[in-house]
Amino acid sequence: MGQVEFKIVGKPKLAGYTLIEGFPGIGLIGTIAAGYLTEKLETECIGYVFSKDFPPMASIHKGKPVFPARIYIDKKHKLVILFSELVVPSNTVYDISTTILEWAKQNKIKRIISLAGMTAKPGEEPKKPIIYGIAADDDIAKQMVDRNVKLITEGVTTGVSGVLMAQCRVENFPAMSLLIESKRGYPDPGAAAELLEKLEEFLDFDIKTQDLMEEAKQIEIKMRRMLSRISSGKRQYERAEKHSLMYG
């Protein structure tokens, strides 16, 4: 569909699964939280997200090249995990959101849960970050309130998650966005761990976030390096491309 495609290996049966989505944003919360799930659960990579508008690069994990935006499944807990280590270009946001929803409907996904970060209100520095929520329908809203998630009733939400929530609302598809305040800056694995603890209440199993809390500093350093390399790689490619055009 359009400029964005899901490249899937095989034909996994995903009816009744929950789709967890995490894209880079404030505190890198979505990327850290969803990426942690792929590491700690019994997941299998089934594909990746492709667009000619994405920067031409690959991530290196455990000595192997992989696409920055990947799709995993956890058969035990019936989860699909979609996350990106790449800040997607703004001109692909609508295409990505539309593709996610269409793919979810085609595969009979039960619901979508988006994980993201947000800035705290000016002058407010609570000891414990507050978790907010956006609900695509009234039933989802009640579930969130019952689990002490503070619903956002007025404001603006942006990026893939924001557009996706609006599309789910229009098409009456069960979806929610869980957002946590990111106080410490960028990235914030500690806040990501707290958000995953709240996610547990919607998934009904223990995610075991202790490792994420204990390794927060190392993960923060790793994510900073990753972002730096992605930015550097993009600049190098653009310079090489200009050079080849000049002399080609």
QUINORWO-V349521 format. One record per residue. N is the residue number from 1. RES is the residue in one letter. PHI is phi in whole degrees, 0 to 359 (none if undefined). Layout:
# QUINORWO-V349521
n	res	phi
N	RES	PHI
N	RES	PHI
This chain:
# QUINORWO-V349521
n	res	phi
1	M	none
2	G	52
3	Q	275
4	V	241
5	E	227
6	F	266
7	K	262
8	I	250
9	V	271
10	G	75
11	K	229
12	P	296
13	K	267
14	L	241
15	A	301
16	G	86
17	Y	282
18	T	260
19	L	261
20	I	261
21	E	240
22	G	216
23	F	244
24	P	303
25	G	192
26	I	301
27	G	71
28	L	54
29	I	302
30	G	299
31	T	295
32	I	295
33	A	295
34	A	292
35	G	298
36	Y	297
37	L	299
38	T	293
39	E	278
40	K	265
41	L	265
42	E	275
43	T	255
44	E	226
45	C	284
46	I	248
47	G	166
48	Y	209
49	V	259
50	F	236
51	S	207
52	K	293
53	D	273
54	F	287
55	P	303
56	P	282
57	M	205
58	A	228
59	S	272
60	I	246
61	H	231
62	K	53
63	G	81
64	K	236
65	P	283
66	V	221
67	F	288
68	P	296
69	A	251
70	R	234
71	I	235
72	Y	237
73	I	232
74	D	238
75	K	293
76	K	299
77	H	256
78	K	55
79	L	239
80	V	247
81	I	242
82	L	243
83	F	214
84	S	228
85	E	264
86	L	248
87	V	287
88	V	288
89	P	300
90	S	299
91	N	286
92	T	254
93	V	302
94	Y	295
95	D	295
96	I	296
97	S	300
98	T	297
99	T	295
100	I	301
101	L	295
102	E	298
103	W	296
104	A	298
105	K	292
106	Q	298
107	N	264
108	K	58
109	I	298
110	K	285
111	R	196
112	I	240
113	I	237
114	S	262
115	L	244
116	A	203
117	G	247
118	M	209
119	T	280
120	A	289
121	K	295
122	P	306
123	G	83
124	E	250
125	E	228
126	P	296
127	K	299
128	K	242
129	P	303
130	I	274
131	I	257
132	Y	250
133	G	216
134	I	236
135	A	248
136	A	277
137	D	208
138	D	293
139	D	294
140	I	296
141	A	301
142	K	296
143	Q	301
144	M	290
145	V	298
146	D	299
147	R	254
148	N	61
149	V	266
150	K	277
151	L	288
152	I	273
153	T	257
154	E	216
155	G	142
156	V	224
157	T	233
158	T	237
159	G	75
160	V	302
161	S	298
162	G	296
163	V	295
164	L	299
165	M	299
166	A	295
167	Q	294
168	C	296
169	R	298
170	V	296
171	E	264
172	N	58
173	F	256
174	P	300
175	A	202
176	M	214
177	S	238
178	L	256
179	L	234
180	I	239
181	E	296
182	S	250
183	K	271
184	R	274
185	G	108
186	Y	219
187	P	270
188	D	224
189	P	294
190	G	297
191	A	293
192	A	299
193	A	295
194	E	294
195	L	294
196	L	295
197	E	295
198	K	288
199	L	302
200	E	308
201	E	293
202	F	265
203	L	255
204	D	64
205	F	208
206	D	278
207	I	277
208	K	60
209	T	272
210	Q	304
211	D	298
212	L	294
213	M	294
214	E	290
215	E	260
216	A	305
217	K	295
218	Q	296
219	I	293
220	E	300
221	I	297
222	K	299
223	M	291
224	R	297
225	R	296
226	M	299
227	L	297
228	S	297
229	R	292
230	I	297
231	S	296
232	S	295
233	G	298
234	K	296
235	R	295
236	Q	297
237	Y	296
238	E	297
239	R	293
240	A	296
241	E	295
242	K	296
243	H	297
244	S	293
245	L	291
246	M	289
247	Y	248
248	G	284
